[in-house]
Amino acid sequence: MKRRQFLRQSSLAAAGMLTLQLPRLGLGKQPYHGVINPEHNIPANKSIDPAWVRSLYERGKPTTYTRQQNELKYIGMPAGGLHAGTVYLGGDGRLWLWSIYNDEREGVDPKSVWWHDGNSEREIRNRDGASYLEPAIAANKRVLEQGFAILVKQGNQTWLKELREEDWEQVMFEATYPTATIRFRDPRMPVEVTMRAGGIFIPLDADNSALPATVFDISTRNITTQPLELSICGWLENGARKLTGKPSEGFKRNTGMATESGILSSFQYAAAGKGNYPDDGTTCIACLSDNVRLNTNADVWPVTEGVFAAGQSTADKPADEKLVAAVSTAPSTVQGGKEVQVQYVLSWHFNHPLKKVAKVKDAEEGYYYGSRFQHAGEVAAYVRRHFRELWGATLQWRETFYNSTLPYWFLERTFLNIGTLATANTYRFKSGRFWGWEGVNTCEGTCTHVWQYAQAAGRIFPLLERDTRQRTDLGIAMEQNGGIIFRAEYENRPAIDGQAGAILRIYREHLMSGDNNFLTANWPRIKQAVLFMLAQDKNNDGMTDTPMENTLDAVWEGEIAWIVGLCIAAAKAAQLMAEEMNDSAFAGKCREYVEKGGANMSAHLFNGEYFIHRPDPVQGRRKLGSYNTCHIDQVYGQSWAWQVGLGRLWNKEQTLSALRALWKYNFTTDVGPYIRTHHGGRPYALEGEAGMIMNTNPHNEAKPYGEDVTWQLGYFHECMSGFEHQVASHMMAEGMTDEALILTRAIHDRYHGAKRNPFNEIECSDHYARAMASYGTFITACGYEYHGPKGEMKFKPAFGARDFRAPFTSAEGWGTFSQHLTKERSTHSITVKYGSLKLNKLTLDVRGTGALKKNKVRIGNKTLDVSWKQQEDQLHISFPATIRVAANETLTIESTT
């Protein structure tokens, strides 16, 4: 079946130049014609300022991009619901891109650009990094007219300003997710405006987080001492049949919805029936105030006071003309020093899955939101009716997540990639099935060997991941022999890393469940999947050695440390699941594999400094592989282990040595010299930017990647952020906090708003799924472990432990954990903000506190009886019966020496 496309270069050595060719999907082996053996040129001494490293630990402030610094033009925060297309919130608060029309093309800005890699000029397609080289600019992608304006009157003066960067001296975008804050300031104005905007986003509530709508919460403060009169107007162009509508087919119509304080925009067909166009649907704008003025045919070129006036209840225009709906608040008096708050909802409804997903039968009945709502007006009405609950929980999560002692920049970078779920990269169909590309419209099938890196969705929306494991991995994609086809309907074979990753994710999904039902219902098929994986170890040494597809789009021969280790981790997860199922025979089989594999991996795949790829005894190094080079994923299995509480899987010192080798040989503060001498890679990091190279040849071995290398070798010379996040999460777990923060900050700085969109980490197309590995670094920074069915939770912060506070999610609720440690006392608290938390056992950090003599545990003012024991730097609390901490309750543990 099809493989990911990639640039292939054919050599014209005699002419001293390269000619580019773009292989189509599905071609067989293609040769690599770059320089096979360039010298390793990454400095071992990183020469990083220690003061700058210390600054990475500081709490700081939210990352804020400003008009004055020209940092707003690339900003595009996914601002709609999950799986509802890509609608970006721009740096000045206006929506752009509007990829809601089921575009079949790749990426958020389909194009190719030219890039000189230091050796030759190459055509870079969207999937190869075109949007990294030349990011989409908001001003060029305003598909629909949309905006807000304020009308202010005070005395005999009148001010009318749009909420856009051209109209204000200061515009500041605070780049948090899921809601951003935009501030408008101008010394000539008697008011200051603050806008909070984003989609409804409530962890654990996948349904209400998937509304095709954006909320604008606008506060206007009178900064003078005298009263003034204020009105706010919001407008949205009729988006129905925006791209394909023809006058001969019908006309656009805006219809006032007086009871909903909004306007529904539709397309009326001249003939009976309805079209089946990708842009056939509805849009809507509504205000949550009751005293509003509806203008169904607003003229916003330019915006005048007339836009704020009421118009006819219905307006029509030809299909090829713009028809704009505007909703304004009635003038209100705002006293000096006071503020007025107004909320708007903009919604859309285009229920036409792409033709490219035709193999997915679930797509035939349309999107999930299409089964809940008939048109965009119903979406807006639903949000209006439940606004306090929906927007309140969204803001509460935003407050909970950022109310932490962890650095703001770190919280931003590790979390914002979950916005990928709120782009056209993912769908949820009427049946409830979740489905995703690797990157927007590129590489189909919720690919197991890519999505298994993503840690965010399983912790924030566990229902989606549980359903995908059960419906797809253990259902649609499972073969009779237990193999899991790595792209479901779009492939015909398993990938070994995807197989192991699926097993690990099954265990994670079990941990994020409130009971054992998921595990019990799926155990027979889980065993099948595990047995298939174990069977790939042909010589029974605990190290898989069957040549199979992997995430680098090739079939490697031999025993490969990162694949071996990943399978060991999966077998350990299977062992623990078997023990919970009282399947002692199978648990023993898995345990034997783990023990044998861990010992042999340490004995045979460690070269004294890092873990390697041992060649197949028959094939040798004939085919592409990493062999004795330094590969970014070499200890990935142990990295996964820390995500799901599997513990140490093999030799600790060897693991640390491997991570130090990655830092020494693969991380560079400037990738420029490396990519100028190592050709064929895609531009996901550029000269002057820091990053960790996928694979390096630190000892300058001849033919380090095999005798007959193919085009996939280009991957080795790249910086792919999802892999980098995986390494950062592992370094954090192993105590290499400096390196973890530096690596994460390198990615954060590559995606600074002055250079490109901070919310779009790119690999093979935009909003790449693997980048959601970033949340794993947050998990290990908290030292968080959780077992929902058992009611067990653990925290051991990686840094800042003496005074630590961070959010957590569980199977049924989320909230805030905090701890304060001194020599004589430790205080830990868990406050539930949403849902509830079931607990039987807590393991807490008491580093630096002496031998404890007393523990007082309470919920509110109610003291609880517990048993406890202190083991070195950990405090174990056991409850004699299951407790449940409800929303707005706090569990407190006070321990004294």
N, C-alpha and C positions, 0 to 999 in steps of 0.2 A: 504493500500500500504506500501511501504518500508520506514523504519525509519533509521536514522543514526545509524551505528553500534557503539557499545561502550563496553569497557571492563566490564565484570560482574564477580564478585567474589562470590564463594559459600563457606560458612564457614565450617571449620572443627574445631569447637571450642574445642572439647575434645583433639585434637592433638596440639592445639595452633598454627595452621598454616592455610594458605589460599591456595586453589587450584584455578587456573585461568581457566575460560571458556570464549570463544569468541562467543557471540550469533550472529546468522546470521540475516541479515536484514529481517524484517517482522515478527519476533517472537512477541508474545503477551507480556503481563506484566511479567517482570522478577524481582525477589526480590533483594533488596540491602542487602548485608551481612557484610558491614563494621561496624565500631562502630557507633551506632545510635546517641549517645548523648555525644560526647567528649566536654570537657570544652573549652570555648572561651579563646584563649590565644594570642590575638593581643594587644600589648601595646597601651594604649591611648596616651601616650607621645612618640612621634616618635623620639625624641632626634636627630634632624637633625641640622647640623651646619648652623647657619644663614649666615655665610660668603659663604658657598657653595650655599645656596638658592639665595643669591644676584648674584652669578656668573652665574646663569641660565639666567638672564636678559641681560647679556653682549652679544654684537654682535659676538665677537669671530672670528674664522676662519673656513673654511670648514673642516669637519671631514676628516682626512687623515690617512690612514693605511699604514704601512711601512714594507718593507722586514726586516729591522733591528729588529723590534719588533715581527716578525713572525706573522703578522696580515693579510696575503694575501691569505692563503690557502682556506678559506671558502667563499671568496667574489664571488658572482654571481649576477651581475646586469643584469636584463632582457634587452637585447641589440638589439632585433629585433623589428618588427612592432607589432601593436596591433593584437591579435588573430592569430599570425603566428607561434605558437609553443614557446618553451622555449629555447632560446639561451643565455647563460650567458657570460658576459664579466668578466673575472677573474681579480684578483688583480694585475697581471703583464701584463694585456692587451691582453691576449690570450682568445679566445673563448672556452667554454667548455659546457658540458651537451648535447647540440644538441638534445633536445627533439622536433624534427621536424618530427619524423617518426610515429606519430599517435599511440603512445604506449597506450595500453588499461589499463595498470597497474596504481595504485594509487601513486601519489606523484612524486617529482622530482628524488627521489632515492628509488625506491620500496624495502622495507626491513622491518624486525622486529628486535628490539633490546631488551635486558633485562635491567630492571631498578629496583633497590631496593628503595621502597618509604619510608623506615624507619620502615616498618612493615613486608613486604614480597617482594620477587622478582617477578616481573611481566613482561610478554611479551608485548611489546609496538609496535603496528603496525604503519604504516606510518600515518594513520589518527588519531592515538592517540598521536603522538608527537615523532615518531622515529627520524625524522630529527631535532627535537629540542635537543634530547639527544645526537645524533651522526650526526652532520651535514655532508652533502656531501662534499667531498674534491675534489677540482678542478683536482688535479693530477690523481685521480682515475676515472675521468669521461670525459676524452678527447676522445670522440667518433670519431672525425675526426681530422686528423693532420692539424694544422693551425698555422700560425705565421708570423712574420716579422723579417727581418735581415737588418743590414746596413753594407755597405762595404766602408771603408774610407781609402784614400791614401793621404799621405802628405810627401813630400821628398822621402826618401827610406823606409818609414814605412808604414805598412798596418795593418788595424784593421778590423776584421770581427766579429760582435756580433749579436746574436739574441736578440730580444726585449722580454726577459723573465727574471725572477728574478735570475736565476742561473748565468747569464752573467754580472750582474751589481752590483756594490757595494751598490748603493742606488736605490730602486724602491719605489715610493710613489703613492698611489691610493687616489685621491680626490673624495669622495663618494657623488657626487651630481647626481641628476637624472633630465632629461633623458639622459644627457651625462656626462660621468666621464672623469677625466683628470688623466693620468698616466705619471709620470716623471721618466726618467732614467738618473742617474748620476753616474759617475765613474771618480776619479781623474786621472786615467791612460788614459783616452780618450780625444781627442781634440774636442769632440762634446758633446752637451747635447740634449737629445731627449724628446719631449713632445708630447704625444698622446692624442687626444680627440676622444672618441668613443661612439657610441650608435645608436639607431634606429632613423629614421625620426619621429619627435614628434612635432606636431603643434596643439596646442589647437584650437578647433572649426573645425578642418579639419580631420574628422574621416577617410576619404578615404586615403589621403596621409600619415596619421600616421599609416596605416595598411599595409605597404609594407614589405614583407618578406626579409628584408635586414638589414645589419649592416654597418655603415659608420665608417671608420678610417681616421682621419685627423692628419697627422704626421708632426711635425715641427722639423727640425734638425738644431741646431745653432752651428756654428763654434766659439768656445770660445777662439781660439788662435788669434794671429795677422797676421798669414800667411794663404794664400789660401790653400784649400784642395779639393780633388775630392771625390764626394759622389755618391753612388747608393743605392737605397732601393729596397728590394725584399719582396713581399708578396706571400704566398702560401696557398692553400686549397686542401685537399684531395677530390677526386671524391666521393661524398656522395650518389650517386645513387645505390640503392639496397645494401646499406652498410650492412644491418643486415641479409638479406635473400638470397642474390644473390648466384647462383650456376653456375659453369662453363658450365654445360650442358644446361643452359638456355640462355646464351649469354655472353657478355663481356662489360667491362667498356670502355668508350671513352671520351677523352678530345679533344675539337675542338677549335682552335684559332678563335677569333672574332676580326680581325684586326681593323675593323672600330670602335669597342667599346673598344679597348685596353684591351681585356679580354679573358677568356677561359671558355667555357661552358662544364660542366661535365654531362654525361648522361650514360644510360645503353642501349646497343644495343642487341635486342633479336635475337637469332639464327633463330627462326621461325617467320613467319608473325604474326602481331598483337602485343599486348602489355599486360603486366601483370597487375594485380590489387592487388598489394602488398602495405602495408602501407608505405614502403620505396621506392616505385617506383616513381621516379621524377628526378629532376635535381638540380645541384648546380652551382655556378658561382663565379669567382673572376675577378674583373676588376679594372684598375687603371684609374684615371681621367686625367692623363698626356697623351699627344699624342705620345711622343717619348719613347716607351716602348719596352721591349723584352719579348716575349711569350715563355715559356718553358712548353710544354704540358706533359712532362714526367720528372719531376724534382726529383732528389735524394736528400732528405733533411736529410739523416741519415749518417753522420752529414752534416750540411750546409757548403758548400765550395763555392769558387768563381765560380765554374761551374754552380751552381744553378742560378747565375745571367745572364748566357748566354742564347741566343735565341736557341730554338729547332725546331723540326718539327711542322708543322701546325696542325697535328693530331697525337694522340697517343692512342693505345689500350693496355689493359691488361686483363687477365682473371678475372672473377667475384670475385674470392677469394683472389685477390692480391690488394695491395694499388697502386693507380694511383694518383699522385699529380700534380696539376697545379700551376705554378709559374709565376708571372708577376713582372718584374723588371724595374725600371727606368734606362734610359741610364745615364752614368756617367756625372755629372755636376760639375762645379767649384763653390765653395762657398768661398767668400772672408772672411777675418778675421772679426769677429763680426757680420756677416750676417747669415741669416737662409734660408732654403729651405723648402717649404711646399708641401706635396704630399697627395692626397686623394685616398682611395681605397673603393670599394663597394663589400661586400660579400653577395650573395643572394642565396635563396633556393626556391623550388617549389615542394611540396608534397601534392597534392590535393586529400586526401583520408580521409574523416571524419571517426571517430571511429565507430565500430559496436555498441558500447554502446549507441550511440545517434540515433539508428535506428528508434526510435519512433518519432523523429523529422523529418517530411516530408521535411522540408527545407534542411536537410542535404543530401538528395539524389542527389542534383545537385552540391555538393561540396562547397568549401570555396569561400568567396567573392573575395579573391585575384586570385583564379583560373579562375574567370570570366573576370578578367582584363588582365591577362598575361598567355601565353601558356607555358612558361618555365622560368627558373631562369635568362637566358640571357636577356629576355625581361624586367625583373624587373631591372636588372643592367643598361640596356640601358635607361630605363625610368628615373632612378635616375641620370644617367649621363647627359641626355638632360635637366633636370630641377634642376640640382644640386644647382645652386646659390639660387634659390627660396626655395627649400626644406631644404637643410642644413642650409641656411641662416636664415630661420624662426625658425628652431630648436634651433640654437645657440642664436637667439634673445630671444626666450622664456626662455632659460636657464639663460641668462643674466638678463632678466626682472624679473624672479622669485627670483633670489638671490640678486638682487640689492635692498635690503631692510634694514631697521633698525632692523628688527626682528633677533633674534639669528640664526646663521647658522644651529646649530644642530636642532633647532626647525623647521626651514624651511625644512630641510632634512627629519626629521621623519614624519612630517605631510603630505609631498607630495609623498615620494618615494613609498608608497603602491599602487599608481596608476599604478606602473609597473606590478601589477597583470594582467592588461588588455593585457600586452605584454608577456604573458605566455600561456601555454597550458590549463590554467584555463578558458579561454574564446574563443569563436569562433564567426565568422561572416560568415554566409552562403551566397551563391550566391544571394539569394533573398534580401539580406540586413539585414536579421534578426540577431540580437545579441543574444547570448546564453552563459550561464556560469554555471560552477560547483560552489559549495561552496568553496572547495579547489581543487587542481589539481586532476582531474579524480575521485572526491569523492562527492557524494550527488548532484544529477542532477537537472536540471530544472530551473536555474536562480531563486532559491528559494526566495520567497518574504520575508519570515521572517528573512532571512540572508542579502540579498542584500539591504533591506531597510535601513540598518545601513550605507551603503557606501555613502559618500557624494562627493567623488572626481569626478566620471565619469559625474555626472549631471552638474557639473560646468565646466569641462574641455572639455568633448565631449557630449554636450547636445543632439545632434542628435541621438546618440545611445540610450539614456535613453527615449527620446520622442518616438522613434520608438518602444521600448520595452513596454512602457505603452500602446500605441495604438494597436500594432500588437498582443502582447501577453496578457498583463493583462486585457485589455478591449476587447480582441478578442478571441484568441485561448483558454485562460484560464478562460474566464468568463462563468459562468452558467446562466441559464435563470433567476434565482432569484437574480442575481447581485453578487453572491459569486465569488471570484477569486481563482481558484485552485492554491495552493501555489507552486506547481512544474509543472504547465501546463500539458503536456502530461504524466508526470511521477507521478501524484497523482490523487485523485478523490474527494478532499474536500478542503475547504479554511482553512487557519489559521488566527485567529482573529488579531494577531499583523501584519501578512503579509497584511491583508486586509486594516487595518488602515494605514500601512506604504505605501501601493500602492497609497492610496488617497493623502497622504502627498507628495509623489513623483510626482504624477500628478500635484499637485499645483506647486512644484519646477520646473517641466519641463515647465509649463506655464510661470513662472517667467523668465525662461531662454530662452524664445522665443522672436522673434522680433515683433510679432503681436499676434492677438487673434485667429488665424486660428486653432491652436491645440486645444484650449479650446472649440471653437465653434463646431468644427467637432466632438468632442468626448463627448459633454455635456450630451446627453441622457444616454449614458452608464456610465458616471461618476456618474450621479444621481442614477442609478441602484446600483452601487457599494456602494455609501454612504447609500442608503436606507437599503441595506443588513446589513451594519455595525450597523446602528441605531437600526435595528430590534433585535439585539442581547442583547439589554437592555430590558429584559422581564418585569421588574416591573416599567419601565418608570421613573427611578430616575436619568437618565443621567450616569449610571454606568453599563457598559456591564456586564452581569452575565451568559451568555450562555457558557457552557463548550465547548471549542474548542481547537484545536492544537495550540501550540505556539513554539517559537524558542528553548525552552528547551526540545523539543521532547516529550511532554506529554500534556494530557488534564487536565487542572486544574479546580476545582470547586470553585464557589464563586465570590466575587468582589475583583479583584486583582489590586492594585494601578497602577502598571506599564502598565497594559493593559487598565484599565479605563482611565488613563491619556493620553495614546497614541490615544485612540478613541476620547477623547475630542479634542486633537490637530487636528486630522483628520476632525472632525466636524467643527472646526473653519476654517480650510482651505476650506472646502466645502462651508461654509457660505460666505467666501470672493469670491469664484468662482461664486456662485449663484448671489451675488450682481453685479458682473461684467456682468453676463448674463441677468441682469434685471429680475431674477426669484425671486421676493420678497417673495412669499409664501414659497418657499423652503429655502431661506436664513433665514426666520423667524423660520422655523422648526429646522434648524441647530443651530441657535443662542440660542433657548430655550434649546436644548440639552447641549450646551456648558455651559450656565449659571447654569443650574440645576446640571450638572455633576461636575462642578468646586466647587460649594457650597457643594454638598454632599460628594465629595472626601475629602474636607477639614474637614467636620464635622464628617465623619464616618470612614475614612481610615487613619487618622493621630493619632498615639498613644501618642502624646505629644512630640515625639522626631523625629520620621520618619514615612513614609507611609508604610502601611502593606497590607496584604491579608486577607480580612474578609471572614470567612468560609461560605459555603453554609448553609442556615438554616436547611436543611434536611440532607445533607450528613455530615455536620460538618467537622472535620479534618480527615476523614477516608482516603482520598487519598492524594498523594504527593502535597505539596504546600509550599509557603514561609511563610505564616501566619504571626506571630509576629516577624519574623527574619528581618534582615537588608539586603535588596536585591539591587543589583547594579543598576538595571534599574528602581527603584521605581518612579523616576520623569522624565523618558525618554520622555514623551509627551512634557514637558516644554523644554527639551533639543532640540527636533525637532522644537518647536516653534521659538527658537532663530535662527535656520538655515534658516527659510523662512519668518521671519518678522511677526509672528502671535501675538507678544506681550505677556503680562502676562496672563496666563490662570487660575491660582488659587492663593491662598494666598502666598505672597512672603516670609514671615518669615518662614512659614512651609517648603517651598521649600529649603530655605537656611539651615534650621535645618536638613532637610533630607540629604543634601550634606555634612554638617558637621558630621553627624552620619556616613556616608559612610567613611569619612576620619578617624574618630575616631575608628570605629569598623572593617572596611574592609581593610584599607590600612596598609601595614606593610613593613618595610624596609628589612625584611628577612622573606620570606615565609616558610623557612625550618621548624621551630617549628610547624607551622600550618599544613603543608601537612604530617608531621610525625604523627600527632594525628588525622587528618581528612582524612580518606582513600577513595579510589575509584576514585579520580580525575585523570585527565591526566596531564602529566608533561609539561606544557607550561610556567612554572617558577620553578626554582630550588632553593635549599638551598643556601643562600647567595645573592639571588636576591630579589629586591623589586617588589611589585605589589599590586593590589587591588583584594581581594578574591570576588568571585561572590556573595556569600550569607553567612552571619554569624549569629550565635545565641548568641548575646552579653549578654543576661540575663540568659543564661544557662537554658532555659526552658526544661522541659521534653518533649520528642517526638515533637520537634519544627517543623518538616517537615511533620507531619501527622502520622496516626496510621499504615498505610500500605504502606511504602515507597518502591519505585522501583529503578531500576538501574540508572535512570536519576539523582538521588540524588548526584551521583559523580560529576556532573557538578558544583554543588554548591561550591565545594572545590577547584575550579580551578582559574587560572588567564587567562582570554581570552582577548587578546589585543583589539579586536574590541569593546567590552563592556567598557574596560578601556578608550579607546579614546573617546567614547560617553560621559562618565562622565567628562573627562578632558575638552571637548568642552563646557559642561554645566557649569562647575566650572568657566571656563574662562569668559563665558557670564555673570555670576552672581557676578563677581568681586573677586572671589577666585583665583587670578592669581598665587599665590605661589603654592597652591595645584595643580592647573592645570599643571603648568610647572614641578613640581616634579613628578607627575604621568606620564606625557609624557616622561620625562627624564628617569624614571624607565624603561619604555619600550625600549627607545633608548639604554640604557645601557645593557639591556638583549640581545639586538641584536648587540652588539659590534662585530666588525670584528674578534677580537681575540678569540671569543667564538663560533660564528656561523655567518651565512650569514646575513648581515645587511638589505638586500633587501627582505627577506622572512619571514614575520610574519605568524606564524603557528597556526592554530586552528585545524579543522578537515581536515587535509592534508595541503599541502604547498600553499603559496600565497593566504591565505584565504580572501575571498571577504569582510567580515565584517571589516577587518582591514582598509579598505578605509574610515572608519569613522574618521580616523586621520585628513583628510582634514577639517572636521568640526571644529577642534580646531583652525586651521588657519583662518577659516571664522569668528569665534567669537573673535579671537585675533584682527582682523581688525575691528570688529563691523560692518561688511559688510551686507547690505541689498540691494536688487535689484529687480526691476519689469520691465522687458523688454518691454512688450506691453504698459505700461504707461510711460515708459521713466523716471523712478525714481531710484535714487541711494542714498545710505547713507553710511557714514563711522563714526565710533566712536571707536577708538582703545582702547583696554582693558588695555594696558600699553605702556609707552613711547610716550604718546600723544603729548608732546611738540615738539618733532622732530620725525616725523613718516613718513615712506615710505614703501610701500608694493605693490605687483602686484594685479591686479584684472582681472577677466574675465566677459564678458557680452554676450548677445545673438549674437552679430555680431562683436565683437572685444575685444582686451585685451591690457593692458598696465600697467602704474604705477600711483598710487595715492600717494600724499605726502601732509603733513601739517606741518606748523611751527607756534607755538603759543607763544605769549608774552602777557604781561598785556595790551599793547597799540595796538597790531596789530596781525592779523592772516593772514596767507597765505596758500591757498590750491591750488593744481594743479592736473590735470588729463591729463596725456600724453598717447595718443593712439599709440601703437607700431605696431598693426596689425588690419586690418579691420577698423571698425568705431564704434562710440558710439552715440546712439540716446538718447537725454535727454530732459525732460520737467521740472524736479524738482530735486534739490540736497538738501540733509540734511547733514550738516557738523558740526563738533565738534569745539566749541570755548571755552572749559573749561579754566578758568583762565584768559580769556580776558574780559575786562570791557564792559560796554554798548557801542555797536557799533553805529557809526554815519554815516559811509560812506562805501560803497562797490563798488569796481571796478571789473567788470567781462569782460574778454577778451579771444578771441582765437587768439593767436599770437599777432599782433598789432591792431586787430579789436576789438573795445569796443562794448559790447553787452548791450542792455537795459534789465533790469530785475526788478522784484519786490522781496522784501525780508522782512523777519522779524526775530527777535531774540527772542527765547523763552528759558530763563535760559541759559543752556550751549549748545544750538543748534542753528544753523543758517540755515534758510530755504530760498533757492533761487529758484524762479520760473521764467521760461522763457515764454514770451508772445506767442511765437511760438516755435515749436519743433526745436531744434538745432541738428546738427550732427557734431561730432568731428571726423575728418578723420585721417587716419594713418599719423604719424609724426607731428600731431598738438597737441598743449597744451592748455587746458582750464585753466585759472588762475583766482582765486578769491582773491582779496586783500581787507581786511577789517580793518578799523581803528576806534579807539575810539574818 
